[in-house]
Amino acid sequence: MFTTTKQTKRVLIADDDPVIRLLITAAVQREGCEVVAANDGREAYRILQTDSDFKAAIFDMMMPHLDGLDIIRFMRTEKRLMRIPAMMITSEQDLKLMADTLSAGAVLFLRKPFTAEQLQVMVGMLLNKNNLTTKAA
Amino acid sequence: MFDQQITTIENRATSPGASVPGIDVEIVAVDMAVLLSFEELQQANETDLLVELIELYLEDAPVKIAALRQSMATADIETFKHAAHNLKGSSGTLGVRQLALVCEELECLAEAGLTPGANELLQGLEEEFVRVRDVLTAEIHRRRVTYHAGV
């Protein structure tokens, strides 16, 4: 089992769309971080069961087996995962869903389609802003 | 040469007269400005991210379109909705606007239980993908030629 380290540069990304996953991966790597990628929600859940050594997590809202909201809710029930700030990506336009996601513990929300600039700004905020980590903890 | 090829393909893609169900041929197949904006994410000494993205999209989109066709045949609304939703997200993000719009319509139709119009719209999406593939393939060629010319 991995242990949590303050200096970790690992970021968990879960998205069943390979194109979006590649874009997020590129943005995260540009920030000097290492990506741990999951192809769907269930794979992300399995990773999180034994590994909490992540600086941040990025999930797609709608994934097979387990969606992003389910994973964030799970993370907020586990003490070892609570401190990990999570960002949700979605093309949903439902404001209630957005509110539910933030209530569940997501700290950032990125709407698809997104631009390269929007992606970089949001990933930068997720990875570099200490107040987001504090809020999530 | 490849610049000319792209112009020809884009012109054909936007020329009026073609009749494709659910498709507005006045809308460009791929908004290249949106697609090329992702060059910002390119890292030095790494493989061309844009080529990687395009190849991944051209590999993945037919799988999703096949899933749409298959789930329509079996009236599997959840799978249909998910495939339409997924393809809408990647297409819209890469600037494949018309295809993303059709996916959005298909997703809405799935909410209503897949009305007969969905079949015509899906046919339109399949034909639109051919337009998109032409433009994106030309862009891959252009980038490879530019890369080799620069080496």
Interface residues (C-beta under 8 A of the other chain):
Chain A: D16 D17 P18 V19 I20 L22 L23 A26 A27 Q29 R30 M62 P64 S91 K112 P113 F114 T115 A116 E117 L119 Q120
Chain B: V34 S37 F38 E39 E40 L41 Q42 Q43 L49 E52 L53 L56 Y57 D60 H82 H85 N86 K88 G89 S90 G92 T93 L94 A100
